[in-house]
Amino acid sequence: VTAICAHINLKKRRLTYCNAGHPKAFLVQRERKRVRFLRQNSKILGIFHDTEFRQDRIQLTGQDRLIMYTDGITETFNED
């Protein structure tokens, strides 16, 4: 099982996240004119004993957009 959890503090404009083996979310940083991928920073859920889940923090600007999606989106296909 994979998961990603994010907390956005609007007052401090800060994103804190943990990605446990889930596809990378990304942050569109319009003011900096770049896309930043939020790396997988923890192991997948339910396999390893005593797993520690790491959090990373990113400072946000007013124009940033966070994009998160289910891993099912990358596994779908359509013959047409």
TIMI-2910 file (N, C-alpha, C, CB; in pm, 1 decimal, decimal comma, always signed):
<rs>
+----------+----------+----------+----------+----------+----------+----------+----------+----------+----------+----------+----------+------+
!      n_x !      n_y !      n_z !     ca_x !     ca_y !     ca_z !      c_x !      c_y !      c_z !     cb_x !     cb_y !     cb_z ! resn !
+----------+----------+----------+----------+----------+----------+----------+----------+----------+----------+----------+----------+------+
!    +84,8 !   -117,9 !     +0,0 !     +0,0 !     +0,0 !     +0,0 !    +88,8 !   +123,5 !     +0,0 !    -96,2 !     +0,2 !   +122,1 !  Val !
!    +50,1 !   +219,9 !    -79,6 !   +122,4 !   +347,3 !    -82,3 !    +29,0 !   +457,3 !    -34,2 !   +176,4 !   +379,0 !   -225,4 !  Thr !
!    +88,2 !   +566,8 !     +8,1 !     +7,2 !   +679,9 !    +54,3 !    +89,9 !   +807,3 !    +47,6 !    -44,9 !   +656,1 !   +198,8 !  Ala !
!    +18,4 !   +917,0 !    +36,7 !    +81,2 !  +1047,9 !    +49,0 !    -11,4 !  +1132,7 !   +134,7 !   +107,7 !  +1114,4 !    -92,1 !  Ile !
!    +48,0 !  +1205,7 !   +226,2 !    -28,8 !  +1290,0 !   +316,9 !    +35,8 !  +1428,1 !   +317,4 !    -34,6 !  +1228,7 !   +461,7 !  Cys !
!    -46,0 !  +1530,2 !   +305,0 !     +6,7 !  +1666,4 !   +300,8 !    -73,5 !  +1756,1 !   +393,7 !     +4,1 !  +1721,9 !   +157,1 !  Ala !
!     -2,6 !  +1848,3 !   +456,8 !    -65,7 !  +1949,1 !   +541,4 !    -18,3 !  +2085,0 !   +490,8 !    -30,4 !  +1928,2 !   +694,7 !  His !
!   -113,8 !  +2172,7 !   +464,4 !    -79,8 !  +2306,5 !   +417,9 !   -117,8 !  +2406,0 !   +526,1 !   -151,2 !  +2339,9 !   +283,5 !  Ile !
!    -18,5 !  +2477,6 !   +574,7 !    -40,7 !  +2583,1 !   +672,5 !    -51,4 !  +2713,8 !   +594,2 !    +75,0 !  +2588,6 !   +780,6 !  Asn !
!   -172,4 !  +2765,1 !   +582,8 !   -194,7 !  +2884,7 !   +501,0 !   -134,6 !  +3009,7 !   +563,3 !   -342,8 !  +2905,6 !   +479,1 !  Leu !
!   -138,1 !  +3019,5 !   +696,4 !    -80,5 !  +3137,7 !   +761,8 !    +69,3 !  +3147,5 !   +738,9 !   -109,1 !  +3134,7 !   +911,1 !  Lys !
!   +138,0 !  +3035,3 !   +754,5 !   +284,4 !  +3033,2 !   +738,4 !   +325,7 !  +3002,6 !   +595,2 !   +346,3 !  +2930,3 !   +832,3 !  Lys !
!   +228,1 !  +2972,1 !   +508,5 !   +255,6 !  +2936,9 !   +368,9 !   +359,4 !  +2826,0 !   +359,7 !   +303,4 !  +3060,0 !   +290,9 !  Arg !
!   +326,4 !  +2716,1 !   +428,0 !   +420,3 !  +2604,9 !   +434,1 !   +347,2 !  +2473,9 !   +405,9 !   +490,4 !  +2599,7 !   +571,9 !  Arg !
!   +408,7 !  +2390,1 !   +324,8 !   +358,7 !  +2257,3 !   +293,1 !   +447,1 !  +2155,5 !   +364,6 !   +356,8 !  +2232,4 !   +138,3 !  Leu !
!   +384,9 !  +2067,6 !   +442,5 !   +454,5 !  +1956,7 !   +507,2 !   +394,7 !  +1829,5 !   +450,6 !   +441,9 !  +1962,1 !   +664,9 !  Thr !
!   +478,7 !  +1735,9 !   +406,2 !   +424,9 !  +1614,4 !   +344,6 !   +509,4 !  +1492,0 !   +376,9 !   +415,4 !  +1631,8 !   +193,9 !  Tyr !
!   +445,2 !  +1377,3 !   +364,0 !   +510,8 !  +1247,4 !   +373,8 !   +461,4 !  +1164,2 !   +256,3 !   +481,0 !  +1176,7 !   +512,1 !  Cys !
!   +552,1 !  +1108,7 !   +180,2 !   +516,8 !  +1025,0 !    +66,7 !   +572,6 !   +885,1 !    +89,8 !   +570,4 !  +1085,3 !    -66,3 !  Asn !
!   +482,4 !   +790,6 !   +116,7 !   +521,1 !   +652,2 !   +145,3 !   +502,6 !   +566,7 !    +19,1 !   +437,1 !   +594,5 !   +264,2 !  Ala !
!   +593,8 !   +582,4 !    -75,7 !   +594,6 !   +500,3 !   -195,7 !   +491,7 !   +536,0 !   -301,5 !   +575,3 !   +361,9 !   -157,6 !  Gly !
!   +417,8 !   +642,7 !   -281,8 !   +313,8 !   +684,5 !   -375,5 !   +377,9 !   +758,3 !   -493,9 !   +208,7 !   +775,0 !   -304,4 !  His !
!   +310,4 !   +762,0 !   -609,7 !   +365,0 !   +843,0 !   -719,3 !   +389,1 !   +987,1 !   -673,1 !   +269,3 !   +841,2 !   -840,9 !  Pro !
!   +491,2 !  +1045,5 !   -727,7 !   +531,0 !  +1179,6 !   -685,0 !   +423,4 !  +1283,6 !   -716,8 !   +662,5 !  +1219,0 !   -751,7 !  Lys !
!   +387,4 !  +1359,3 !   -615,3 !   +304,0 !  +1477,7 !   -637,2 !   +396,1 !  +1585,4 !   -693,3 !   +231,6 !  +1525,7 !   -503,4 !  Ala !
!   +339,4 !  +1692,7 !   -742,6 !   +426,2 !  +1801,0 !   -786,9 !   +366,1 !  +1936,3 !   -754,3 !   +452,6 !  +1790,3 !   -936,0 !  Phe !
!   +455,4 !  +2030,1 !   -740,5 !   +421,1 !  +2164,7 !   -703,1 !   +455,4 !  +2255,5 !   -820,6 !   +494,8 !  +2208,2 !   -573,3 !  Leu !
!   +355,0 !  +2321,0 !   -873,8 !   +376,8 !  +2416,5 !   -983,1 !   +406,9 !  +2550,2 !   -917,5 !   +251,2 !  +2426,0 !  -1080,9 !  Val !
!   +530,4 !  +2594,3 !   -931,5 !   +574,7 !  +2719,9 !   -870,7 !   +577,1 !  +2827,3 !   -979,2 !   +716,0 !  +2704,3 !   -803,5 !  Gln !
!   +465,4 !  +2896,1 !   -990,5 !   +447,9 !  +2991,5 !  -1100,6 !   +544,0 !  +3109,2 !  -1091,1 !   +305,2 !  +3042,8 !  -1102,8 !  Arg !
!   +567,5 !  +3160,8 !   -970,4 !   +657,0 !  +3276,5 !   -956,6 !   +800,6 !  +3240,7 !   -991,5 !   +650,8 !  +3331,8 !   -814,4 !  Glu !
!   +839,4 !  +3116,4 !   -964,5 !   +975,6 !  +3071,4 !   -996,2 !   +984,2 !  +3007,7 !  -1134,1 !  +1024,0 !  +2972,4 !   -891,3 !  Arg !
!   +868,4 !  +2992,2 !  -1198,5 !   +859,1 !  +2935,0 !  -1332,9 !   +922,8 !  +2796,7 !  -1340,2 !   +925,4 !  +3027,5 !  -1434,0 !  Lys !
!   +879,7 !  +2710,2 !  -1246,0 !   +930,7 !  +2573,4 !  -1247,3 !   +828,8 !  +2479,7 !  -1184,1 !  +1065,8 !  +2564,4 !  -1173,1 !  Arg !
!   +849,6 !  +2350,8 !  -1209,5 !   +769,6 !  +2245,1 !  -1148,6 !   +863,2 !  +2165,6 !  -1058,3 !   +701,0 !  +2152,7 !  -1257,5 !  Val !
!   +822,2 !  +2149,5 !   -935,2 !   +903,7 !  +2076,9 !   -837,8 !   +832,4 !  +1946,8 !   -801,3 !   +930,0 !  +2163,7 !   -710,3 !  Arg !
!   +899,2 !  +1834,5 !   -820,2 !   +842,4 !  +1705,1 !   -784,9 !   +870,0 !  +1675,7 !   -638,4 !   +899,7 !  +1593,5 !   -874,5 !  Phe !
!   +766,5 !  +1631,2 !   -565,8 !   +781,0 !  +1598,6 !   -424,8 !   +821,9 !  +1452,4 !   -414,7 !   +648,8 !  +1626,3 !   -345,6 !  Leu !
!   +943,0 !  +1429,8 !   -378,8 !  +1001,4 !  +1295,8 !   -382,3 !   +937,3 !  +1201,3 !   -281,4 !  +1149,8 !  +1303,8 !   -356,7 !  Arg !
!   +954,6 !  +1074,5 !   -306,8 !   +911,4 !   +972,8 !   -211,7 !  +1013,8 !   +971,8 !    -98,9 !   +897,7 !   +830,3 !   -279,6 !  Gln !
!   +970,2 !  +1005,6 !    +21,5 !  +1063,8 !  +1019,8 !   +132,2 !  +1046,5 !   +913,2 !   +240,4 !  +1048,5 !  +1155,7 !   +193,3 !  Asn !
!   +958,9 !   +814,0 !   +216,9 !   +937,6 !   +705,7 !   +313,2 !   +908,2 !   +575,9 !   +238,6 !   +821,5 !   +740,1 !   +410,8 !  Ser !
!   +918,4 !   +465,5 !   +310,3 !   +890,7 !   +333,7 !   +250,8 !   +740,9 !   +309,4 !   +243,8 !   +959,0 !   +221,1 !   +332,0 !  Lys !
!   +702,0 !   +213,4 !   +158,7 !   +560,7 !   +180,6 !   +144,9 !   +505,6 !   +126,8 !   +276,5 !   +539,9 !    +78,3 !    +32,1 !  Ile !
!   +373,7 !   +128,3 !   +288,0 !   +307,7 !    +89,6 !   +411,9 !   +289,9 !    -61,4 !   +422,9 !   +173,2 !   +157,8 !   +422,2 !  Leu !
!   +302,6 !   -114,6 !   +543,8 !   +265,0 !   -251,3 !   +572,7 !   +365,7 !   -360,3 !   +544,3 !   +148,2 !   -280,8 !   +500,2 !  Gly !
!   +483,9 !   -328,2 !   +498,6 !   +582,7 !   -431,0 !   +463,2 !   +693,6 !   -441,4 !   +568,4 !   +644,0 !   -400,4 !   +325,7 !  Ile !
!   +744,8 !   -328,7 !   +609,0 !   +861,3 !   -325,1 !   +696,8 !   +820,6 !   -291,5 !   +840,5 !   +963,6 !   -222,9 !   +645,4 !  Phe !
!   +879,7 !   -360,7 !   +935,0 !   +854,6 !   -331,8 !  +1075,9 !   +935,0 !   -208,3 !  +1116,3 !   +891,4 !   -454,1 !  +1165,7 !  His !
!   +885,3 !   -136,7 !  +1211,7 !   +954,8 !    -20,0 !  +1268,0 !   +991,5 !    +83,5 !  +1162,0 !  +1080,4 !    -64,6 !  +1340,3 !  Asp !
!   +905,8 !   +101,8 !  +1065,6 !   +930,7 !   +201,9 !   +962,0 !   +908,4 !   +341,4 !  +1019,0 !   +839,5 !   +178,1 !   +839,1 !  Thr !
!  +1001,0 !   +428,9 !   +992,8 !   +984,8 !   +568,9 !  +1030,4 !   +939,4 !   +645,1 !   +907,3 !  +1117,3 !   +628,7 !  +1088,3 !  Glu !
!   +842,6 !   +732,0 !   +926,6 !   +789,8 !   +810,3 !   +816,2 !   +842,7 !   +952,7 !   +827,4 !   +634,6 !   +808,4 !   +815,4 !  Phe !
!   +915,2 !   +993,2 !   +726,1 !   +982,1 !  +1121,5 !   +725,2 !   +892,3 !  +1228,9 !   +666,9 !  +1111,6 !  +1113,2 !   +647,2 !  Arg !
!   +904,2 !  +1349,4 !   +717,8 !   +830,6 !  +1463,7 !   +664,2 !   +928,8 !  +1561,1 !   +601,1 !   +747,3 !  +1533,6 !   +775,1 !  Gln !
!   +887,4 !  +1617,8 !   +492,4 !   +963,9 !  +1725,6 !   +429,6 !   +877,1 !  +1849,6 !   +430,1 !  +1008,7 !  +1688,3 !   +283,8 !  Asp !
!   +940,7 !  +1965,9 !   +434,8 !   +868,3 !  +2093,3 !   +434,5 !   +916,3 !  +2179,6 !   +318,9 !   +886,9 !  +2167,9 !   +568,8 !  Arg !
!   +819,7 !  +2250,6 !   +262,1 !   +848,6 !  +2341,4 !   +151,2 !   +777,7 !  +2473,2 !   +179,8 !   +803,0 !  +2280,7 !    +13,2 !  Ile !
!   +848,7 !  +2581,7 !   +160,4 !   +789,4 !  +2714,1 !   +174,0 !   +711,6 !  +2745,5 !    +46,8 !   +898,5 !  +2822,5 !   +201,3 !  Gln !
!   +590,4 !  +2793,2 !    +62,1 !   +503,2 !  +2821,5 !    -51,9 !   +494,3 !  +2970,9 !    -80,0 !   +363,7 !  +2765,2 !    -27,1 !  Leu !
!   +455,3 !  +3001,4 !   -202,7 !   +422,1 !  +3139,3 !   -239,1 !   +272,4 !  +3141,9 !   -272,0 !   +510,1 !  +3190,9 !   -361,8 !  Thr !
!   +218,0 !  +3258,2 !   -293,3 !    +76,1 !  +3271,7 !   -320,5 !    +30,7 !  +3211,3 !   -451,8 !    +39,8 !  +3413,4 !   -318,5 !  Gly !
!   +122,4 !  +3187,4 !   -544,0 !    +87,7 !  +3135,7 !   -675,7 !   +113,8 !  +2986,3 !   -692,8 !   +163,4 !  +3210,7 !   -779,5 !  Gln !
!   +165,3 !  +2918,0 !   -591,1 !   +196,8 !  +2775,7 !   -602,5 !    +70,1 !  +2691,6 !   -611,2 !   +281,5 !  +2730,3 !   -483,8 !  Asp !
!    +78,2 !  +2582,1 !   -684,6 !    -33,1 !  +2488,9 !   -698,6 !    +18,1 !  +2347,9 !   -673,5 !    -98,8 !  +2500,1 !   -839,4 !  Arg !
!    -46,1 !  +2276,7 !   -581,5 !     -8,4 !  +2139,8 !   -549,4 !    -95,5 !  +2044,1 !   -630,3 !    -22,3 !  +2112,2 !   -396,9 !  Leu !
!    -31,6 !  +1950,0 !   -699,7 !   -102,1 !  +1850,3 !   -779,9 !    -72,3 !  +1712,7 !   -720,7 !    -59,6 !  +1857,6 !   -931,2 !  Ile !
!   -178,2 !  +1645,2 !   -673,7 !   -166,8 !  +1509,2 !   -620,9 !   -267,8 !  +1423,0 !   -696,7 !   -192,2 !  +1504,7 !   -464,3 !  Met !
!   -234,5 !  +1296,8 !   -719,4 !   -323,5 !  +1209,8 !   -795,2 !   -309,7 !  +1066,7 !   -745,2 !   -293,0 !  +1218,0 !   -946,5 !  Tyr !
!   -409,6 !   +986,7 !   -773,9 !   -407,1 !   +845,9 !   -735,8 !   -315,9 !   +768,2 !   -829,6 !   -549,1 !   +786,5 !   -737,2 !  Thr !
!   -255,4 !   +662,6 !   -777,6 !   -169,2 !   +581,5 !   -864,1 !   -250,7 !   +505,9 !   -968,7 !    -87,4 !   +482,8 !   -780,2 !  Asp !
!   -381,2 !   +495,3 !   -950,6 !   -466,0 !   +433,5 !  -1051,5 !   -466,1 !   +508,9 !  -1182,8 !   -605,8 !   +422,4 !  -1000,5 !  Gly !
!   -441,4 !   +638,1 !  -1179,7 !   -441,6 !   +719,2 !  -1302,2 !   -328,1 !   +678,4 !  -1395,8 !   -429,8 !   +868,5 !  -1267,6 !  Ile !
!   -216,5 !   +634,5 !  -1340,1 !   -102,8 !   +595,0 !  -1424,2 !   -114,6 !   +450,7 !  -1471,4 !    +27,9 !   +613,6 !  -1348,0 !  Thr !
!   -208,3 !   +375,5 !  -1415,3 !   -224,1 !   +235,1 !  -1451,7 !   -341,0 !   +211,8 !  -1547,6 !   -243,3 !   +151,9 !  -1327,0 !  Glu !
!   -416,6 !   +314,4 !  -1579,9 !   -531,0 !   +298,7 !  -1668,1 !   -486,7 !   +301,6 !  -1814,1 !   -634,9 !   +408,2 !  -1641,2 !  Thr !
!   -568,4 !   +243,0 !  -1898,6 !   -539,2 !   +247,8 !  -2040,8 !   -671,9 !   +242,4 !  -2116,9 !   -444,3 !   +130,5 !  -2083,1 !  Phe !
!   -666,5 !   +283,5 !  -2239,7 !   -782,6 !   +284,3 !  -2325,9 !   -734,1 !   +245,4 !  -2465,1 !   -854,6 !   +424,3 !  -2325,6 !  Asn !
!   -792,2 !   +140,4 !  -2521,2 !   -748,0 !    +92,5 !  -2651,7 !   -775,0 !   +193,1 !  -2763,0 !   -815,8 !    -38,2 !  -2684,1 !  Glu !
!   -870,3 !   +283,4 !  -2741,5 !   -899,7 !   +385,7 !  -2843,1 !   -801,1 !   +499,6 !  -2832,0 !  -1043,9 !   +438,6 !  -2828,4 !  Asp !
+----------+----------+----------+----------+----------+----------+----------+----------+----------+----------+----------+----------+------+
</rs>
